[in-house]
Structures are given as C-alpha cells and as structure tokens.
C-alpha cells in the first residue's frame, strides 16, 4: 500500500505553510515516517518557485513522489478521494476538512493560519486537540510534530450511527419510539 | 425544513440529519444557497432514491467576509424567496446550524406564523432547532446571536460557550464539589450581567436551561 500524505489549505491562501514545507527537513520527516507520496492542494496560496514538482530525492536515494494541484473544483469527490486515500492529513483549520478527516478515521495535523482575522479556527483546533482527537500545530512546530508523530495517539471523536440528535428531535416533536 | 450552508456547516448538518427516520420526518425540504454546489451534491447523495425530499435554492444572504451593511440588502432579497417557500411548504420544524441562510429562513417563517396564526405552522406551533456549529468554541456566530431569542431549542456543543451564554458551569471532570463555590459566584455575576445588558433574558433561568442545552455527543 502506498503511504500517502495529503496536505490541504482549502480555498484559503496559506503561503507561510507552503514556505515551511519547502525544505529538506520536512520531506525527510515524511520519508522517515515511511511515506512514499505527498499530495499538496495549495488553493490560493503562492507556491514557492523551487518547490519540487514531481518528486523529492534524499541523498540516501530514498524518494518521495509529489503531486501538486490548486483545486479540483468541478469534482469535489476527487478532492474527497485524495483525503480518503491519505494515511495522514495536514490541513488548515477549516472545520469541514477536520470533520471529513475524522469521519474517514484519518490522522490529522491541523495548522491554523494565524494571519487570518478569524481566530475561531484556532479556537476549534485547540479545543479539538485538547480532546486528543487531532493534533494542532503551529507552522514552526510542524516538522517537530511530524518527527514525534509515532508517539502520539489519536482518540476517536465521531460516533458511528449516532442517534443522539434524532432522540432530541423526537422528544421535541412528541414522537415516540 | 433543513437549512444548509457551505463548508463545515454542511459536513456537520449531514452528520446530524442523515439518521433522521424518513417516515417520521417527511417531507424533508433542504434549503441551500443557489451557489452552493457542494451542499447540493451531498444532499443528493444522502437522499438518493427518496421521493419525499425537495431541494429549495435561495439567493445567498451573506457571502463570507461580506460587510454587514450590504448584507442587510442581500438578506432582504433572500427573505423574499424564503417567504414564498415557507408559505408554500409550511414547515413544522426548521433545523439549522449557523450559515447566514438560516436568518431569512427562520425569520420569515416566524413572521408568517405571526401573520397567519391559524395555519398549522401558526404562532407557537412552528419549531426552530438551532445547533451552534462545532466550529464555535468560545463565542456565538452572528446567526446564533440572532436566533438565540427565538429558537425553540438552542444546542451548544462546547462547555465553555454554554457557560458564557447561560452562566451555567459544566463539569466535564469530577471536580464538582471544589468548584461549587466558584460556580455560584460566577452565576451571580452572570445573572447581574444579564439583567444589566439584556432585557430579553428576564425570563426565569429554568426556562433558559430547558431551551438552551449543552450536548457534546451529537457528532
């Protein structure tokens, strides 16, 4: 099985994150975790000019194949597919992406974009990471987090076939079971 | 009638309503903003093969980052569409979780219920259930603030936010006794604040507790 990492910024612009991952220590961290494949969905961010386009090769000869794209707009399923195939997701703090990743039982590292005015995303990332269901990491800590990834346990968050909401509604509407 | 928004709102709403028993909750009308292809796709996927569901498209009331001033007008435009649809479909129950679209949908339904109290969705009979998005950890969204006074049931998913709104502490850990004193003090402070700032929270706290609830097991 191809061990794949999917990095996504949604529709946002997140230049700092792309700058941070454009360095040997990032690719090295992924390779030493056993990953073979990195997919980067960079949205409205500016991709550094020297970002490796198809693969990154270490001095030892180990390679990480790289796929880059901006959006898969006309087909949201293929974006979802990339998440599905990934073994690890590195994401901006969009709540939709976080929930999708948890729904797919994926390990997810969330990197909040601190330059955005909207700090609710940071609050959400921190609150979820406190529960131990995701990892929230600042940009500068990302590589450290990756190097430490094997020691971190992800707790399940979403429940399968959760009927709690149905029960609440039934109660309100006066339906009986 | 189930109101959808974009991005995280959609993912959450799908999780909330996908298990609704279709026989009891029928027909199901899904309201989406006309530009929201992702929600349309997800709803179609969820409702594949059903005959009692219906997709209602209304103009978007507020784009992300749109100024509050111009959004008054776009909301009024959306409101017009909502009046027509609420009149036509007469929902008994409106479920929403925070996108801007909730405002025109719920307010127009409420106004209709006041104007035509004799209908089955007349005054006091229509129910609005609001689930504040999981993404709101410490403060209510604008939509949440606007619907807080009118929702029949207002659900908050993070303890911190619940405490902020109701003044009621939630102990996720078993430190109840040690925190009792603190709790009471904070309650007093919060109560004073409520009386000072808001006239609409004059209702008894018992009533508020029943209507505004905390649940962290919905997802």
Interface residues (C-beta under 8 A of the other chain):
Chain A: X10 X76 X77 X94 X95 X96 X97 X98 X99 X100 X103 X120 X121 X123 X124 X126 X127 X157 X158 X159 X161 X162 X163 X164 X165 X166 X168 X169 X170 X172 X173 X175
Chain B: X7 X8 X9 X10 X11 X12 X15 X16 X17 X19 X20 X21 X24 X25 X37 X38 X41 X92 X93 X95 X127 X129 X131 X133 X134 X135 X136 X137 X138 X139 X152 X153 X155 X158 X160 X215 X217 X218 X219
